[in-house]
Amino acid sequence: MFFFDGCVFPYPLGGVSLSRFAFELSSLGFSGFVAAGENIRSDHNDIMIWSSRYLSGLTGQALVKEVRKPLHENELVYVSAGDAQFNRTVLSTPGVNALMDLENTPKDGFDRFCAQIAGERGVAIGISIRPLVELKGVARQKVIRKYEEIFTLQKRYEFPVIISSHAQNITHIRSVRSMLNLLGGICDDESVLSMGLSCIPSLKTRPGVIREV
């Protein structure tokens, strides 16, 4: 099975070069990863590198305009989540591949209506392990409860899940086994977790607008 880290932030968004991420993630058992940033190019033959157009702080026509821009062959559109109404709009927007950063949203930011739309449209929901590693106490428990709610809704509506490190430096990344173990106490369905680390190549694409440049 191919395993992908669903999102890392190479320089200049983070402090590590793309080539360093490629080397480290390959050594940790990954077959590929998604790097935030547009027009990413790589010659690393030992690991697959996709890119994501990571949209944040956009609403209305500005969001639609960005989503509709032509994509490169291995490029995805990620949108940072907001409140429930915003998330429903994002999930209903053709061309969005994944809704990210749900751990930072209000308590009802991802409800059953959002889950239903995600399931019907095949839009993935991002699960970042970074807060599970960095946070402690009450803050960490809030994230765990949020993820438990997402996985409960996933059982019913069967939307894809993307699991990522959201790494900005090398200390943020974890091995495949470590990521699965971190989430094993939150989701008891091993098949869902495994698919969360391998679904990147099969995410729904946008007919008619994706092109290799």
Summary of the structure (lengths in Angstrom):
residues: 213
radius of gyration: 16.0
end to end distance: 28.3
largest distance: 47.2
contacts: 686
relative contact order: 0.18
helix: 41%
strand: 18%
